[in-house]
Amino acid sequence: MNATKKIQYSCAVALILSSIGLVTYQVIDIDDVANGLLFYVGQAFLLAGSIFGLDYYVDKLKTLVKK
């Protein structure tokens, strides 16, 4: 695994963990979830999914091209 993939995966995992942590904090302490936070969670999961999904797609495409 090269440095670029490590940075991408670290960023994706950090975004997922931070969004889960923020939602948990707001639900437990404030008993409400703000709209802006829900937008952040949605964008975090979208970015993380695109990082993992695009990487998987490119790897599969490379194996098909080599055959």
C-alpha positions in Angstrom: 0.0 0.0 0.0 1.5 3.3 -1.0 1.4 6.6 0.9 -1.5 8.0 -1.1 -3.8 5.2 -0.3 -2.8 5.4 3.4 -3.7 9.1 3.4 -7.0 8.5 1.6 -8.0 5.6 3.9 -7.0 7.6 7.0 -9.0 10.6 5.9 -12.1 8.4 5.2 -11.9 6.6 8.5 -11.3 9.9 10.4 -14.4 11.5 8.7 -16.6 8.5 9.6 -15.4 8.4 13.2 -15.8 12.2 13.6 -19.3 12.2 12.2 -20.4 9.3 14.5 -18.8 11.0 17.5 -20.5 14.3 16.8 -23.9 12.7 16.3 -23.4 10.7 19.5 -22.5 13.8 21.5 -25.5 15.8 20.2 -27.9 12.9 20.9 -26.7 12.2 24.4 -26.0 15.7 25.6 -28.4 17.9 23.7 -31.1 15.4 22.7 -31.3 16.9 19.2 -29.4 16.7 16.0 -28.9 19.8 14.0 -29.5 19.9 10.2 -25.9 21.1 9.6 -24.6 18.1 11.4 -26.7 15.7 9.3 -25.4 17.4 6.2 -21.8 16.8 7.5 -22.5 13.2 8.2 -24.0 12.6 4.8 -21.0 14.3 3.1 -18.6 12.4 5.2 -20.1 9.0 4.3 -20.4 10.0 0.7 -16.7 10.9 0.5 -15.6 7.8 2.4 -17.7 5.6 0.2 -16.3 7.2 -2.9 -12.8 6.7 -1.7 -13.3 3.1 -0.9 -15.5 2.3 -3.9 -13.4 4.1 -6.5 -10.2 2.4 -5.2 -11.9 -1.0 -5.4 -13.2 -0.3 -8.9 -9.8 0.8 -10.2 -8.1 -2.3 -8.7 -10.7 -4.6 -10.3 -10.3 -2.7 -13.6 -6.5 -3.2 -13.5 -6.9 -6.9 -13.0 -9.3 -7.1 -16.0 -7.0 -5.2 -18.2 -4.0 -7.4 -17.3 -5.9 -10.5 -18.4 
